Amino acid sequence: MTMHLQRGLTTLNTRKRKVKIDKTAYESEWREHNKQARRDNLPQLQFATLDEYVAYRTGSGRKVTKPIVSKPIEKRYIRETPVYKSKGTSGGNTSKVESKSYSGDYMVGIATMHKSNSVPVGKDANPVDYSTMRRN
């Protein structure tokens, strides 16, 4: 057997019900809140009555706003660094450096041993040795 509603009736209830607040549940939290405010040295955050605390927690009634007093800001420490004068621009040598070149007669050339490993080849060395070593 199935249950049906009469035509025009609905099971959706869109009416908002009033919520009853149980103040006894908030009493221990109120005492703990006040105790913590005293520990934190912020007595302005304490609530005088339980009703004020419940209104604060539930967001109902008038909003309780209490100013928060902050500690004075200490002056920031800034390290003083000495200022040194920069070197003047006079007397600099910016001439082009001469390129270095070999002027002796012992070196014959440069051989490649492995990949890009360049080896100098002297007069007494046989260049064929370098080429065979590259392939072995």
MODAJO-V83585 format. One record per residue. RES is the residue in three letters. SS is DSSP state (h for helix, s for strand, l for the rest). OMEGA is omega in whole degrees, 0 to 359 (NA if undefined). Layout:
BEGIN
res:RES ss:SS omega:OMEGA
res:RES ss:SS omega:OMEGA
END
This chain:
BEGIN
res:MET ss:l omega:179
res:THR ss:l omega:180
res:MET ss:l omega:180
res:HIS ss:l omega:176
res:LEU ss:l omega:175
res:GLN ss:l omega:178
res:ARG ss:l omega:179
res:GLY ss:l omega:179
res:LEU ss:l omega:181
res:THR ss:l omega:178
res:THR ss:l omega:180
res:LEU ss:l omega:178
res:ASN ss:l omega:184
res:THR ss:l omega:180
res:ARG ss:l omega:180
res:LYS ss:l omega:181
res:ARG ss:l omega:176
res:LYS ss:l omega:180
res:VAL ss:l omega:177
res:LYS ss:l omega:183
res:ILE ss:l omega:176
res:ASP ss:l omega:185
res:LYS ss:h omega:181
res:THR ss:h omega:179
res:ALA ss:h omega:182
res:TYR ss:h omega:187
res:GLU ss:h omega:180
res:SER ss:h omega:177
res:GLU ss:h omega:179
res:TRP ss:h omega:178
res:ARG ss:h omega:180
res:GLU ss:h omega:178
res:HIS ss:h omega:179
res:ASN ss:h omega:179
res:LYS ss:h omega:180
res:GLN ss:h omega:178
res:ALA ss:h omega:177
res:ARG ss:h omega:179
res:ARG ss:h omega:181
res:ASP ss:l omega:179
res:ASN ss:l omega:178
res:LEU ss:l omega:184
res:PRO ss:h omega:180
res:GLN ss:h omega:178
res:LEU ss:h omega:179
res:GLN ss:l omega:177
res:PHE ss:l omega:184
res:ALA ss:l omega:182
res:THR ss:l omega:178
res:LEU ss:h omega:180
res:ASP ss:h omega:177
res:GLU ss:h omega:181
res:TYR ss:h omega:179
res:VAL ss:h omega:178
res:ALA ss:h omega:178
res:TYR ss:h omega:183
res:ARG ss:h omega:184
res:THR ss:h omega:180
res:GLY ss:l omega:180
res:SER ss:l omega:178
res:GLY ss:l omega:180
res:ARG ss:l omega:181
res:LYS ss:l omega:179
res:VAL ss:l omega:177
res:THR ss:l omega:179
res:LYS ss:l omega:181
res:PRO ss:l omega:177
res:ILE ss:l omega:180
res:VAL ss:l omega:180
res:SER ss:l omega:179
res:LYS ss:l omega:179
res:PRO ss:l omega:181
res:ILE ss:l omega:179
res:GLU ss:l omega:180
res:LYS ss:l omega:181
res:ARG ss:l omega:177
res:TYR ss:l omega:177
res:ILE ss:l omega:181
res:ARG ss:l omega:178
res:GLU ss:l omega:180
res:THR ss:l omega:180
res:PRO ss:l omega:180
res:VAL ss:l omega:180
res:TYR ss:l omega:177
res:LYS ss:l omega:179
res:SER ss:l omega:182
res:LYS ss:l omega:178
res:GLY ss:l omega:183
res:THR ss:l omega:183
res:SER ss:l omega:173
res:GLY ss:l omega:180
res:GLY ss:l omega:179
res:ASN ss:l omega:181
res:THR ss:l omega:180
res:SER ss:l omega:182
res:LYS ss:l omega:180
res:VAL ss:l omega:179
res:GLU ss:l omega:180
res:SER ss:l omega:182
res:LYS ss:l omega:178
res:SER ss:l omega:181
res:TYR ss:l omega:182
res:SER ss:l omega:181
res:GLY ss:l omega:181
res:ASP ss:l omega:180
res:TYR ss:l omega:185
res:MET ss:s omega:179
res:VAL ss:s omega:181
res:GLY ss:s omega:181
res:ILE ss:s omega:178
res:ALA ss:s omega:178
res:THR ss:s omega:182
res:MET ss:l omega:184
res:HIS ss:l omega:183
res:LYS ss:l omega:183
res:SER ss:l omega:179
res:ASN ss:l omega:181
res:SER ss:s omega:182
res:VAL ss:s omega:178
res:PRO ss:s omega:180
res:VAL ss:s omega:180
res:GLY ss:s omega:181
res:LYS ss:l omega:185
res:ASP ss:l omega:184
res:ALA ss:l omega:179
res:ASN ss:l omega:181
res:PRO ss:h omega:179
res:VAL ss:h omega:178
res:ASP ss:h omega:180
res:TYR ss:h omega:182
res:SER ss:h omega:179
res:THR ss:h omega:180
res:MET ss:h omega:181
res:ARG ss:h omega:183
res:ARG ss:h omega:182
res:ASN ss:l omega:NA
END
